[in-house]
Amino acid sequence: MDMRMPCMSGIDASIEIRKFNKQIIIIIVSAFNYNNEEKQEFQTYCNKIATKPISTKDIAVLFDYFF
């Protein structure tokens, strides 16, 4: 999920998704670099934060980790 979407942020979308599905894996992708404190806050709403550009190798690592 992209962090900045036209209608709502990735965090807002994650909060809404978590209301009805607490088990789904949510990976937020952002072009911005966040500090550790911000990342910890975001991870209350998602499973992982990835920073763009994200390579196919990085995506494969994420899939291996979660699946």
ChimeraX attribute file (.defattr): number of C-alpha atoms within 10 A of each C-alpha:
attribute: neighborCount
match mode: 1-to-1
recipient: residues
	/A:1	17
	/A:2	17
	/A:3	21
	/A:4	15
	/A:5	10
	/A:6	6
	/A:7	8
	/A:8	11
	/A:9	14
	/A:10	22
	/A:11	20
	/A:12	13
	/A:13	17
	/A:14	25
	/A:15	16
	/A:16	12
	/A:17	16
	/A:18	16
	/A:19	8
	/A:20	9
	/A:21	11
	/A:22	13
	/A:23	9
	/A:24	12
	/A:25	14
	/A:26	19
	/A:27	19
	/A:28	21
	/A:29	18
	/A:30	18
	/A:31	13
	/A:32	12
	/A:33	12
	/A:34	13
	/A:35	8
	/A:36	9
	/A:37	8
	/A:38	10
	/A:39	15
	/A:40	14
	/A:41	11
	/A:42	18
	/A:43	15
	/A:44	12
	/A:45	21
	/A:46	23
	/A:47	15
	/A:48	17
	/A:49	20
	/A:50	20
	/A:51	16
	/A:52	12
	/A:53	11
	/A:54	12
	/A:55	10
	/A:56	9
	/A:57	9
	/A:58	13
	/A:59	12
	/A:60	11
	/A:61	12
	/A:62	14
	/A:63	10
	/A:64	9
	/A:65	8
	/A:66	10
	/A:67	7
